[in-house]
Amino acid sequence: MTAETRKPILEAKGLVKTFGRVVGLDVSDLALYPGEVLAVVGDNGAGKSTLIKCLSGAEVADEGEIELDGEIVSFKRPQDSRAVGIETVYQTLAVAPALDIASNLYLGRELRRSGLLGSVFRMLDNKTMKQHAKEQIAALGIGTIQNIGQAVETLSGGQRQAVAVARAAAFGSKVMILDEPTAALGVRESNQVLKLIVKLRERGMPVILISHNMPQVFEVADRIHIQRLGKRAAVVTPLTHTMVEVVGIMTGALKIDESGQTLHSVR
């Protein structure tokens, strides 16, 4: 099924966002299709972060629409996007270092014990949370984490990122957004995160990946959304365009025609 015949699971249409005189988004569009990894790339100030924040509810667009499964949605805060199945893992991770892995996976969504123990005494169901956390870690193939009761502060950077991704995967039923997930990681840990992204795609989870790392983008992305000057400059694939061409479109050195095939040098 081609992109022209299938329907996006998440679509942004004509988003505009300004911060005083600074234009963050200038009538920007985005389309994410089921079961794909869509990389969002662009130079600093291109509007990548603003676009993602609007999709995740961290910012509210001044104009435009966001559709999820063909229905218009409105996000006033991150909780609104999470409520409909969109999970975002930011570069800062937002994990609680002193808590164990299971507690981090259920942070803000803690399960309580049944009966009076949970409703009256507010006791947590730690056993169930640990079991579900262990299953989620195993389902994503995260073999480097053996002890669910281990404090997150004792984990490596890649393992912490894996915990954040696992948490998003556990509750994200529709879409996952990953904001620079490998930016602060070494080669080995970055490869681990990339494997997680592939695993998510294999499970049918559509992923938006924001990244500056072109080799990684070309390794895992099905399509590449190029953001420039607050707009969608082009959407290409690793099969149709090279890294050099993508960078050229990002910087404005190259322009793409409506067919998406012909590149023109800008002089």
C-alpha angles and dihedrals in degrees: 000000000000128000088251095060102036123073126239117249089208125023134175118199125195098336115188123186126169132181103203104297093345114098111214097173124018107194093313126183134197134177126193118189128206116277098007138117108229113192117206113205135171144133122277109290093022092120101254096131094043091050092051093045090055091050092049098043096249088116131025117225117234091219139006137053138270120206128194115191089347094305123112112244132189122209118194095166138007091263089065093059092044090052090062095044105270113131124187128199109198125203089252089058095210094225124153104238096199094053125081125252096263092049090051093051090054096037106147091002100067119167117232127211118261124260126010093335090067103030099041107020093033093223116172123236095232094165094058093043092052092048094049091045091052091050092049093050090049093047090057092049094241098162097167093072112074105156116058089189092060117118113249091229088068093057128095121250092261092049091050089051089050090053091051091049092047090052091052091046091051093058105021105096097167115022139004123206119197117192112203093321095178100037096110098032135099125239096270095046091044090055089053091054092047089054088053090054091051089048091053091052090050088055089054096253113144110225133199109204120194110196145151092200106098098187089054092046091052090046099057110014124102092192134011121220109203115205120199131170093348095309140090102262096182146330115225138159133234087247097056102038139035129231090253091054093048091051089048091055090046092054096040094246089118132035128200125219126231093269090059093230112085120072121203124198114233114223 
